[in-house]
Amino acid sequence: MIHTLFETPSTYRPSDAEMAAPVPPVRAVLFDFSNTVFQMIGLESWLRRVGAAAGRLAVLDEPGAVAEISDQLRAASLLPSVVALQEGRDLSAEQHRAAMRGWWERVDFLRGAEEAAYRELTAPDAWVPYPDTEPVLRALRERGLRIGVVSDFAWDLRGHLAHHGLEDLIDTCVLSYEQGREKPDPQLFLKACADLGADPRATLMVGDNPVRDGGASACGLRTYILPAEPRTGERGLADVLRLVT
């Protein structure tokens, strides 16, 4: 066993032979879901769906209405009581629903329409893939790589994959609400590797959060972190293909 002065916290211990040998080539890729391969529809589109469902659509046609709602959402999200509700919200469907209700009830437009808002949040078509998601997933599949999703999510995102015809490109989904754990818990990444029959040291994790997704490195995976920026075009996933050659 090799010991170093400045050791990186880790949940795995490669053998002496593994540490001396070349790093194995990538044989499997795990992706975060939200803001990595899929994104939620725009705020105004979502608000209009909620407004239509709750009979409040006319409110959104008033000058500055969407901007005002956006400001209220932002201000409410910073309230200590709302912040506290978000802690661990993806550990269960119940916790997530309570967290959203506690936030939205502080916003005039959404107060009293929380159930409609939640239905529109979780609707199959409320989340859409980035333009480069399908091409990259198909390219990985053509190269024979196994593909998984590891996500802090409070409902079954497989419905979003199926809606866009991408479910056959994903071999496993490891979701926080099903496992009762959130990233960076190593057990989420290790379960995904086990589901894929993949050596963690031959697996790449791709995400947009250096703490949550980058935590995969503590259990032997390599990680690739995308910039945490809103995107309307390609997400930059093509770079993943260069990392697996």
C-alpha positions as CSV (number, residue, x, y, z in Angstrom):
1,M,0.0,0.0,0.0
2,I,1.3,3.4,-1.0
3,H,0.9,6.2,1.6
4,T,1.2,9.9,0.8
5,L,1.3,13.0,2.9
6,F,-1.5,14.7,1.2
7,E,-4.1,12.0,0.7
8,T,-7.3,12.5,-1.2
9,P,-10.4,11.3,0.7
10,S,-11.5,8.1,-1.0
11,T,-13.8,5.2,-0.5
12,Y,-11.8,2.8,-2.7
13,R,-8.3,1.3,-2.5
14,P,-6.7,0.2,-5.8
15,S,-4.2,-2.6,-5.5
16,D,-0.4,-1.9,-5.9
17,A,-0.6,-3.4,-9.4
18,E,-3.6,-1.2,-10.4
19,M,-1.8,1.9,-9.2
20,A,1.3,1.1,-11.3
21,A,-0.6,0.0,-14.4
22,P,-2.1,2.4,-17.0
23,V,-5.5,3.8,-16.1
24,P,-8.0,1.5,-17.8
25,P,-9.9,2.8,-20.8
26,V,-13.5,4.1,-20.3
27,R,-16.0,1.4,-20.8
28,A,-19.1,3.0,-19.3
29,V,-20.4,6.6,-18.9
30,L,-22.8,7.9,-16.2
31,F,-24.6,11.2,-16.7
32,D,-26.3,13.5,-14.4
33,F,-29.8,14.3,-15.7
34,S,-30.9,17.9,-14.9
35,N,-28.8,20.6,-16.7
36,T,-26.5,17.9,-18.2
37,V,-28.5,15.9,-20.6
38,F,-32.0,17.3,-20.0
39,Q,-33.4,20.7,-18.9
40,M,-36.7,21.9,-17.8
41,I,-38.8,24.0,-20.2
42,G,-38.5,27.8,-19.8
43,L,-40.1,29.6,-16.9
44,E,-42.7,31.4,-19.0
45,S,-43.7,28.2,-20.8
46,W,-44.1,26.5,-17.4
47,L,-46.1,29.4,-16.0
48,R,-48.4,29.4,-18.9
49,R,-49.1,25.7,-18.5
50,V,-49.8,26.3,-14.8
51,G,-52.0,29.3,-15.6
52,A,-54.0,27.3,-18.1
53,A,-54.5,24.4,-15.7
54,A,-55.5,26.8,-12.8
55,G,-57.6,29.3,-14.8
56,R,-55.0,32.1,-14.3
57,L,-53.7,32.4,-17.8
58,A,-54.9,36.0,-18.2
59,V,-52.7,37.2,-15.4
60,L,-49.6,36.4,-17.5
61,D,-50.7,38.7,-20.2
62,E,-50.5,41.7,-17.9
63,P,-47.4,43.9,-18.6
64,G,-44.4,42.7,-16.6
65,A,-46.3,39.8,-15.0
66,V,-43.7,37.1,-15.8
67,A,-40.8,39.3,-14.6
68,E,-42.7,40.0,-11.4
69,I,-43.3,36.3,-10.8
70,S,-39.7,35.5,-11.5
71,D,-38.6,38.1,-9.0
72,Q,-41.0,36.7,-6.3
73,L,-39.7,33.1,-7.0
74,R,-36.1,34.3,-6.6
75,A,-36.9,36.2,-3.4
76,A,-38.8,33.4,-1.9
77,S,-36.1,30.9,-2.6
78,L,-33.8,32.9,-0.3
79,L,-36.0,32.9,2.7
80,P,-34.5,30.8,5.5
81,S,-37.6,28.7,5.9
82,V,-37.7,27.9,2.2
83,V,-34.0,27.1,2.1
84,A,-34.4,24.7,5.0
85,L,-37.1,22.8,3.1
86,Q,-34.8,22.3,0.2
87,E,-32.3,20.3,2.3
88,G,-32.6,16.6,1.3
89,R,-35.7,17.4,-0.9
90,D,-34.7,14.7,-3.4
91,L,-34.6,11.9,-0.9
92,S,-38.3,11.2,-1.4
93,A,-41.3,12.2,-3.5
94,E,-43.0,13.5,-0.3
95,Q,-40.1,15.7,0.8
96,H,-39.8,17.2,-2.7
97,R,-43.5,18.0,-2.9
98,A,-43.4,19.6,0.5
99,A,-40.3,21.7,-0.5
100,M,-41.9,22.9,-3.7
101,R,-45.2,23.7,-1.9
102,G,-43.3,25.7,0.8
103,W,-41.6,27.7,-1.9
104,W,-44.5,28.3,-4.3
105,E,-47.0,29.3,-1.6
106,R,-44.9,32.5,-1.1
107,V,-45.5,33.5,-4.7
108,D,-48.8,35.2,-5.5
109,F,-49.4,33.6,-8.9
110,L,-48.7,30.1,-7.6
111,R,-50.4,30.3,-4.2
112,G,-53.4,28.0,-4.3
113,A,-52.3,26.4,-7.5
114,E,-49.4,24.3,-6.1
115,E,-50.9,21.0,-7.2
116,A,-51.3,22.2,-10.8
117,A,-47.8,23.6,-10.7
118,Y,-46.4,20.3,-9.5
119,R,-48.2,18.3,-12.2
120,E,-46.7,20.7,-14.8
121,L,-43.3,20.3,-13.3
122,T,-43.4,16.5,-13.5
123,A,-45.2,16.2,-16.8
124,P,-43.4,13.9,-19.3
125,D,-42.8,16.8,-21.8
126,A,-41.8,19.4,-19.1
127,W,-38.2,18.3,-19.5
128,V,-36.4,18.3,-22.8
129,P,-33.0,17.0,-24.0
130,Y,-30.3,19.3,-25.2
131,P,-29.7,19.3,-28.9
132,D,-26.5,17.2,-28.5
133,T,-27.9,14.7,-26.0
134,E,-29.3,12.1,-28.4
135,P,-26.3,12.3,-30.9
136,V,-23.8,11.7,-28.1
137,L,-25.8,8.9,-26.5
138,R,-26.1,7.2,-29.8
139,A,-22.4,7.6,-30.6
140,L,-21.5,6.1,-27.2
141,R,-23.8,3.2,-27.9
142,E,-22.3,2.6,-31.3
143,R,-18.9,2.4,-29.6
144,G,-20.2,-0.3,-27.3
145,L,-20.2,1.7,-24.1
146,R,-22.7,1.1,-21.3
147,I,-24.7,4.2,-20.3
148,G,-26.4,5.2,-17.0
149,V,-28.0,8.1,-15.4
150,V,-27.2,9.0,-11.7
151,S,-29.5,11.9,-10.6
152,D,-30.8,13.6,-7.5
153,F,-34.4,13.4,-8.7
154,A,-37.7,13.0,-6.8
155,W,-39.8,11.3,-9.4
156,D,-39.3,8.7,-12.2
157,L,-37.4,10.5,-14.9
158,R,-37.7,7.5,-17.1
159,G,-41.0,9.0,-18.3
160,H,-39.1,12.0,-19.7
161,L,-36.6,9.7,-21.5
162,A,-39.5,7.6,-22.9
163,H,-41.4,10.7,-24.1
164,H,-38.4,11.7,-26.2
165,G,-37.6,8.2,-27.4
166,L,-34.3,7.9,-25.5
167,E,-35.1,5.2,-23.0
168,D,-33.4,2.5,-25.1
169,L,-30.1,4.4,-25.0
170,I,-29.9,4.3,-21.2
171,D,-29.0,1.0,-19.5
172,T,-29.7,2.0,-15.9
173,C,-31.1,4.9,-13.9
174,V,-30.0,5.4,-10.2
175,L,-32.3,8.0,-8.6
176,S,-32.0,9.6,-5.2
177,Y,-35.6,9.2,-4.3
178,E,-35.5,5.4,-5.0
179,Q,-32.3,4.9,-3.1
180,G,-32.9,7.3,-0.2
181,R,-29.5,8.9,-0.9
182,E,-28.3,12.0,-2.6
183,K,-25.0,12.7,-4.5
184,P,-22.1,12.7,-3.6
185,D,-23.0,9.6,-1.7
186,P,-20.6,7.0,-3.2
187,Q,-23.2,4.3,-3.1
188,L,-25.2,5.9,-5.9
189,F,-22.2,5.8,-8.3
190,L,-21.2,2.3,-7.2
191,K,-24.7,1.0,-7.7
192,A,-24.8,2.4,-11.2
193,C,-21.5,0.8,-12.0
194,A,-22.7,-2.5,-10.6
195,D,-25.9,-2.3,-12.7
196,L,-23.8,-1.8,-15.8
197,G,-21.3,-4.5,-14.8
198,A,-18.6,-1.8,-15.1
199,D,-15.4,-1.3,-13.1
200,P,-15.6,2.1,-11.4
201,R,-12.1,2.8,-12.6
202,A,-13.2,2.3,-16.2
203,T,-16.3,4.6,-15.8
204,L,-16.7,8.3,-16.5
205,M,-19.2,10.5,-14.6
206,V,-20.5,13.6,-16.5
207,G,-22.3,16.3,-14.7
208,D,-22.5,20.1,-13.9
209,N,-22.0,20.2,-10.1
210,P,-18.4,19.8,-8.9
211,V,-19.5,18.8,-5.4
212,R,-22.3,16.4,-6.2
213,D,-21.1,14.9,-9.5
214,G,-17.4,15.4,-8.8
215,G,-17.9,13.2,-5.7
216,A,-17.8,10.2,-8.1
217,S,-14.0,10.6,-8.1
218,A,-13.9,9.4,-4.4
219,C,-15.0,6.0,-5.5
220,G,-12.7,5.5,-8.4
221,L,-14.5,7.1,-11.3
222,R,-13.2,9.8,-13.5
223,T,-15.3,12.9,-13.7
224,Y,-16.0,15.5,-16.3
225,I,-17.8,18.7,-15.0
226,L,-19.6,21.0,-17.5
227,P,-19.9,24.7,-16.8
228,A,-22.9,25.4,-14.7
229,E,-24.5,27.8,-17.1
230,P,-28.0,28.0,-18.7
231,R,-27.9,26.6,-22.2
232,T,-30.4,26.8,-25.1
233,G,-28.1,25.2,-27.6
234,E,-25.7,22.2,-27.4
235,R,-24.5,21.4,-23.9
236,G,-20.9,20.6,-24.9
237,L,-21.4,16.8,-24.6
238,A,-19.4,16.1,-27.7
239,D,-16.3,16.5,-25.6
240,V,-17.3,13.3,-23.8
241,L,-16.6,11.4,-27.0
242,R,-13.0,12.5,-27.0
243,L,-12.6,11.3,-23.4
244,V,-13.7,7.8,-24.2
245,T,-11.5,7.1,-27.3
